[in-house]
Amino acid sequence: MSGGLPPRALAALALLFNAFTWGVSWWPFRAMAGLGLHALWLTVIAFGAASVILVLRRPAALGELLRTPVLWVLVAGAGTTNACFNWAVSIGDVVRVVLLFYLMPLWTALLSRLLLGERISARGALRVAMALAGAATVLWPAGNAAQAWAGVGLADGLSVLGGFSFALNNVMLRREAHRSESARALAMFAGGAIVAGGLALLLTQAGRVPAPPPVAAGWLLAATALAGWFLLANLSLQYGAARLPANTTSVIMVSEVVFASVSALALGAGALDARTAAGAVLIVGAALLAAWQRD
């Protein structure tokens, strides 16, 4: 199936496929929202279906997940990541959402210190400072001081929380690397369904999120296809990350910002002014430094 490609090249392509998937995932979420299916409910359906597929193919994964309490931290981290990111890209400026989501050098440094006992080096502190400066540049609205932060909305908050949860997800994956791939993948997909489902139920009852529309073959088939797409992307990530150095994986995954930005700008779902561009340089620069520097 590799067509003669070297293993490293195939692994890099697998990671690019994953980055592309999440870089353009905003489009199906918005398209389905236009059909009346909120991003949270779509996350429940897609990630729930992916979980069922995984359990059917790897039944042992469910038992490992149920008897391993620490994997439920991964459930919570991955679930919060997907619920927040998917909701954010369905309602906010996609370029801004993805940039704020990629404040991972900041969160990873703090969580690695707390959960893994890793010290924050001078280089790590520089990356944190760059990420913070980039976030402030992106978030600080135009206008006078009295209007400061007036432009910060729900999508921004979801992006920051989603990025923090994604960093927790990555740290926990490193910490629990000895667990089976299928159990870790199930924890991530089940988390997406559980967290998004709980949040969707609460917000629907409060009248803040619309209930799912009546079952129709069109959107149900689309949601199922999306589940298969996300499952393949997750397996591609695990395939590529297991065969390439961590720094190489990190550099390739930053291409998600490019995929998201280009697709959003081309389709009118995002804007890139001078201030956002400057923030992008700082945030992406911090992410690239985190990939290249070993401390």
NORRALIN-V24739 format. One record per residue. N is the residue number from 0. PHI is phi in whole degrees, -180 to 180 (NA if undefined). OMEGA is omega as a letter, one per 30 degrees, with the letter a starting at -180 (none if undefined). NEAR is the number of other C-alpha atoms within 8 Angstrom. Layout:
N;PHI;OMEGA;NEAR  N;PHI;OMEGA;NEAR
This chain:
0;NA;a;2  1;-76;l;6  2;64;l;4  3;86;l;4  4;-71;l;7  5;-61;a;7  6;-55;a;7  7;-66;l;8  8;-67;l;8  9;-65;l;11  10;-64;l;14  11;-64;l;12  12;-64;l;9  13;-63;l;13  14;-67;l;15  15;-64;l;11  16;-63;l;10  17;-63;l;13  18;-63;l;14  19;-63;a;12  20;-56;a;11  21;-79;l;10  22;-69;a;13  23;-108;a;10  24;-63;l;9  25;-60;a;12  26;-67;l;8  27;-63;l;7  28;-65;l;14  29;-72;l;12  30;-63;l;8  31;-70;l;13  32;-62;l;11  33;-66;l;7  34;-93;l;7  35;97;a;9  36;-103;a;13  37;-62;a;13  38;-57;l;13  39;-66;l;13  40;-68;l;12  41;-65;l;12  42;-62;l;15  43;-59;a;13  44;-67;a;12  45;-65;a;15  46;-76;l;14  47;-66;l;13  48;-64;l;10  49;-63;l;13  50;-64;l;11  51;-63;l;8  52;-61;a;8  53;-63;a;11  54;-64;l;12  55;-65;a;7  56;-86;a;6  57;-133;a;9  58;-57;a;9  59;-64;a;8  60;-63;a;12  61;-65;l;11  62;-62;l;8  63;-63;l;9  64;-65;a;14  65;-67;a;7  66;-99;a;6  67;-123;a;8  68;-56;a;8  69;-65;l;6  70;-67;l;11  71;-76;l;10  72;-67;l;9  73;-66;l;16  74;-58;a;14  75;-67;a;10  76;-66;a;14  77;-67;l;16  78;-64;l;17  79;-65;l;15  80;-56;a;15  81;-71;l;12  82;-61;a;14  83;-70;a;12  84;-66;a;14  85;-64;l;14  86;-68;a;12  87;-63;a;14  88;-71;l;15  89;-83;a;12  90;-125;a;8  91;-110;l;10  92;-68;a;11  93;-62;a;13  94;-61;l;14  95;-64;a;12  96;-60;a;15  97;-66;l;13  98;-63;a;12  99;-67;l;13  100;-64;a;14  101;-88;l;11  102;-81;a;16  103;-62;l;12  104;-57;l;14  105;-67;a;12  106;-69;a;12  107;-64;l;12  108;-62;a;11  109;-69;a;9  110;-71;l;12  111;-64;l;12  112;-67;a;11  113;-76;a;8  114;-97;a;7  115;-112;l;8  116;74;a;7  117;-81;l;7  118;-77;l;6  119;-90;a;10  120;-79;l;7  121;-62;l;6  122;-66;l;9  123;-63;l;12  124;-64;l;9  125;-64;l;8  126;-64;l;14  127;-61;l;12  128;-63;l;9  129;-63;a;12  130;-63;l;14  131;-64;l;11  132;-63;l;10  133;-64;l;14  134;-63;l;12  135;-62;l;9  136;-65;a;11  137;-70;a;14  138;-79;a;9  139;-66;a;9  140;-79;l;11  141;-69;l;5  142;119;a;6  143;-86;a;6  144;-62;a;5  145;-65;a;4  146;-99;a;9  147;-58;l;11  148;68;l;8  149;-64;a;7  150;-87;a;9  151;-80;a;9  152;-122;a;7  153;-60;a;7  154;-61;l;13  155;-64;l;13  156;-61;l;9  157;-64;a;12  158;-64;a;15  159;-65;l;11  160;-65;l;12  161;-64;l;15  162;-65;l;16  163;-62;a;14  164;-66;l;12  165;-66;l;12  166;-64;l;12  167;-61;l;13  168;-58;a;11  169;-67;l;8  170;-64;l;12  171;-68;l;10  172;-62;l;10  173;-66;a;7  174;-68;a;7  175;-108;a;8  176;-63;a;7  177;-79;l;4  178;-75;a;7  179;-69;l;8  180;-60;a;7  181;-67;l;9  182;-68;l;13  183;-66;l;13  184;-65;l;9  185;-64;l;14  186;-60;a;14  187;-70;a;13  188;-72;l;15  189;-62;l;13  190;-61;l;16  191;-59;a;20  192;-70;a;15  193;-71;a;10  194;-67;l;12  195;-63;l;17  196;-65;l;12  197;-62;l;8  198;-67;l;9  199;-64;l;11  200;-63;a;8  201;-62;a;8  202;-73;l;10  203;-69;l;11  204;-64;l;7  205;-83;l;7  206;80;a;7  207;-94;a;7  208;-131;l;9  209;-70;l;9  210;-67;l;7  211;-59;l;8  212;-69;l;6  213;-56;a;4  214;-58;l;6  215;-139;a;6  216;-58;a;6  217;-59;a;6  218;-74;l;10  219;-69;l;9  220;-66;l;8  221;-64;l;8  222;-66;l;11  223;-66;l;11  224;-62;l;8  225;-64;l;9  226;-61;l;13  227;-63;l;10  228;-62;a;9  229;-65;l;12  230;-64;l;9  231;-63;l;8  232;-65;l;12  233;-65;l;10  234;-65;l;8  235;-65;l;13  236;-62;a;11  237;-66;l;9  238;-64;a;10  239;-69;a;15  240;-66;a;12  241;-78;a;6  242;-118;l;9  243;-128;l;11  244;-59;a;7  245;-59;a;8  246;-67;l;11  247;-65;l;10  248;-59;a;14  249;-63;l;11  250;-63;a;12  251;-65;a;11  252;-68;l;11  253;-64;l;12  254;-62;l;11  255;-57;l;11  256;-61;a;11  257;-66;a;9  258;-59;a;12  259;-67;a;15  260;-66;a;13  261;-63;a;8  262;-66;a;9  263;-68;l;13  264;-67;a;12  265;-67;a;7  266;-105;l;6  267;75;a;7  268;-102;l;9  269;-162;l;11  270;-134;a;9  271;-135;l;8  272;-92;a;6  273;-63;a;6  274;-68;l;8  275;-65;l;11  276;-63;l;9  277;-64;l;11  278;-64;l;14  279;-63;l;12  280;-60;a;9  281;-69;a;12  282;-68;l;16  283;-66;l;11  284;-61;l;10  285;-64;l;13  286;-65;l;16  287;-68;l;11  288;-62;l;9  289;-63;l;12  290;-74;a;13  291;-85;a;9  292;-88;a;8  293;-89;a;6  294;-91;none;5
